[in-house]
Amino acid sequence: MKKILFLFIFAYSTLNFAQELPNGFVYLEDVDASIQKEMRYLSNNNFIGKKIDGYKNNCVIITEQAAHQLKKVQTNLLKEGLSLKVFDAYRPQEAVNHFVKWAKVLSDTLMKQEYYPKVPKSQLFNQGYIASKSGHTRGSTVDLTIIDAETGKELDMGSPYDFFGVQSHPLHSNLSKEQKENRMLLRKVMLENNFKPYENEWWHFTLRNEPFRNTYFNFPVE
């Protein structure tokens, strides 16, 4: 009996329970479980090359208003055999602080060739790729792309997610016809659903009239 009780307590203690989110925030999968995700900052596959502070679980947290607008985008894309894939949404201030601390260590260029080959690390702040405050921390900004809903393959956008360079500017001219069309498709469906784009990154959108425009949160992604 004691052994059974011990096993029960052990199993119970190892379960992952969702945290209680602040009012106005939701887990995206609770609104639309069909939206795919690849949480890059939970892994080593990002511009720093290691897991980022504040990311503790493979989930997408976002404001409720933004989540419901993404559901509308997803509904339209699924009709065309396509789907959204989210790389990041709500980002705790702890993670932003990690970015800032990393950016100041100019010798740490582990992922330079993959993510910022032509931008000196010393210029990442000046060129708008790193900042001490991020719209993500307000909860209504999302980084995402479009994939084939059946195969999961990302549409060719001309540059990878989080690539720091002019190639990632949404209206960059040196792209193939297909790459331009793919970027314009993403831009179109997001604009139609009340998101505004960011001039430096084709993947970055913020909900218009976001609910927490002056609040920067710092609870973990878990």
C-alpha positions in Angstrom: 0.0 0.0 0.0 2.8 2.4 0.9 4.5 1.6 -2.4 1.3 2.4 -4.4 0.9 5.6 -2.5 4.5 6.6 -3.1 4.1 6.0 -6.9 0.9 8.0 -7.0 2.5 10.9 -5.2 5.6 10.7 -7.5 3.5 10.6 -10.6 1.3 13.5 -9.4 4.3 15.6 -8.6 5.9 15.2 -12.1 2.8 16.3 -14.0 3.0 19.6 -15.8 0.2 21.9 -14.6 -0.5 25.1 -16.5 0.1 28.2 -14.4 -2.6 30.7 -13.6 -2.2 33.4 -16.2 -2.8 37.1 -15.6 -6.2 38.3 -16.5 -6.4 38.9 -20.3 -3.9 36.2 -21.2 -4.6 32.8 -22.6 -2.8 29.7 -23.9 -3.1 29.9 -27.7 -3.9 26.2 -28.0 -7.0 26.7 -25.8 -8.3 29.1 -28.4 -7.1 27.3 -31.6 -5.2 24.0 -31.2 -4.7 23.7 -34.9 -2.1 26.6 -35.0 1.3 25.0 -35.0 4.3 26.2 -32.9 8.1 26.0 -32.8 9.2 27.8 -29.7 12.8 28.6 -30.7 13.7 30.3 -27.4 13.0 27.1 -25.6 15.8 25.4 -27.5 19.4 26.1 -28.7 18.1 26.9 -32.2 18.1 30.7 -32.0 20.4 33.7 -32.5 22.1 33.2 -29.1 22.5 29.5 -29.4 21.1 28.5 -26.0 17.8 28.3 -24.2 16.5 31.7 -23.2 15.7 32.8 -19.6 12.0 32.7 -18.8 11.0 29.9 -21.3 10.1 26.8 -19.3 7.5 25.0 -21.4 6.5 24.4 -25.0 3.5 26.6 -25.1 2.3 29.9 -26.7 1.0 32.5 -24.3 -0.7 35.6 -25.8 -3.5 38.1 -24.9 -7.0 36.9 -25.4 -7.8 39.5 -28.0 -4.7 38.6 -30.1 -5.5 34.9 -29.8 -9.0 35.3 -31.2 -7.7 37.3 -34.1 -5.1 34.6 -34.9 -7.9 32.1 -34.9 -9.6 34.1 -37.6 -6.4 34.1 -39.6 -6.0 30.4 -39.2 -9.6 29.7 -40.2 -9.0 31.5 -43.5 -5.6 29.8 -44.1 -7.0 26.3 -43.4 -9.4 26.7 -46.3 -6.4 27.0 -48.6 -4.6 24.0 -47.1 -2.3 26.3 -45.1 -1.6 27.0 -41.4 0.1 29.4 -39.1 3.2 28.4 -37.2 4.2 30.5 -34.2 7.8 31.0 -33.2 7.1 33.4 -30.3 4.3 35.5 -28.8 4.3 36.7 -25.2 8.0 37.1 -24.0 8.9 37.8 -20.4 11.1 40.8 -19.5 13.5 38.2 -18.1 14.1 37.0 -21.7 14.5 40.5 -23.1 17.1 41.1 -20.4 18.9 37.9 -21.5 19.0 39.3 -25.0 20.4 42.7 -23.9 23.1 41.0 -21.7 24.1 38.8 -24.6 24.3 41.7 -27.0 26.8 43.5 -24.8 29.2 40.6 -24.9 30.7 41.3 -28.3 32.9 38.3 -28.2 30.0 35.9 -28.0 29.2 35.3 -31.7 28.4 31.6 -31.7 25.5 31.9 -34.1 26.7 34.9 -36.2 27.1 33.1 -39.5 23.6 31.7 -39.3 21.7 34.7 -37.9 23.6 37.9 -38.5 26.5 37.3 -40.9 26.6 40.9 -42.3 25.6 42.9 -39.3 28.3 43.7 -36.7 27.1 42.5 -33.3 27.8 46.0 -32.0 25.1 47.4 -34.3 22.2 45.1 -33.3 20.8 47.8 -31.0 21.2 50.7 -33.4 19.6 48.7 -36.3 16.6 47.8 -34.2 17.2 44.0 -33.9 17.7 44.1 -30.1 16.0 46.4 -27.6 15.7 46.8 -23.8 11.9 46.8 -24.2 10.0 44.6 -26.5 6.4 44.7 -27.7 6.3 40.9 -27.1 6.4 41.6 -23.4 3.1 43.4 -23.6 1.6 40.1 -24.8 0.0 41.1 -28.1 2.9 40.7 -30.5 3.6 37.5 -32.3 6.3 36.1 -34.6 5.0 33.6 -37.1 5.0 32.2 -40.6 2.8 30.1 -42.9 3.2 26.4 -43.5 1.6 23.7 -45.6 -1.0 22.3 -43.3 -0.5 18.7 -44.6 3.3 18.5 -44.8 4.2 21.1 -42.2 6.8 22.6 -44.6 7.3 26.4 -44.2 6.5 28.6 -47.2 9.7 30.1 -48.6 9.9 33.7 -47.2 13.4 34.5 -48.5 15.1 34.6 -45.1 14.7 32.4 -42.0 13.0 33.5 -38.8 15.2 35.9 -36.6 17.7 36.5 -39.4 19.2 40.0 -38.7 19.7 41.7 -42.1 18.0 43.7 -44.8 16.8 40.4 -46.4 14.3 40.2 -43.5 12.7 43.6 -44.2 9.2 42.7 -45.3 9.4 44.7 -48.6 13.0 43.7 -49.5 13.3 43.9 -53.2 15.9 41.1 -53.9 13.4 38.2 -53.6 12.0 35.7 -56.0 8.4 36.1 -57.2 7.4 33.2 -55.0 9.1 34.6 -51.9 7.4 38.0 -52.4 4.0 36.4 -52.9 4.5 34.4 -49.7 5.4 37.4 -47.6 2.5 39.4 -49.1 0.1 36.5 -48.2 1.2 36.6 -44.6 1.1 40.4 -44.5 -2.4 40.5 -46.1 -4.0 38.0 -43.8 -2.5 39.6 -40.7 -3.5 43.1 -41.8 -7.0 42.0 -42.5 -7.3 40.7 -38.9 -6.1 43.9 -37.2 -2.4 43.2 -36.8 0.2 45.8 -37.9 3.6 44.7 -39.3 7.1 45.7 -38.2 9.4 47.3 -40.8 12.5 45.2 -40.0 11.0 41.7 -39.8 8.6 40.0 -42.1 7.5 37.6 -39.3 6.6 40.2 -36.6 3.1 41.6 -36.1 1.4 43.4 -33.2 -2.3 43.7 -32.5 -3.7 47.1 -33.1 -5.3 48.6 -30.0 -3.4 46.1 -27.9 -4.9 45.9 -24.3 -1.6 46.3 -22.4 0.2 48.9 -24.4 2.1 50.4 -21.4 2.6 47.2 -19.4 5.7 44.9 -19.7 5.1 41.6 -18.0 7.6 39.2 -16.5 5.8 35.9 -15.7 7.4 32.8 -17.2 6.4 31.0 -20.3 5.2 27.7 -18.8 
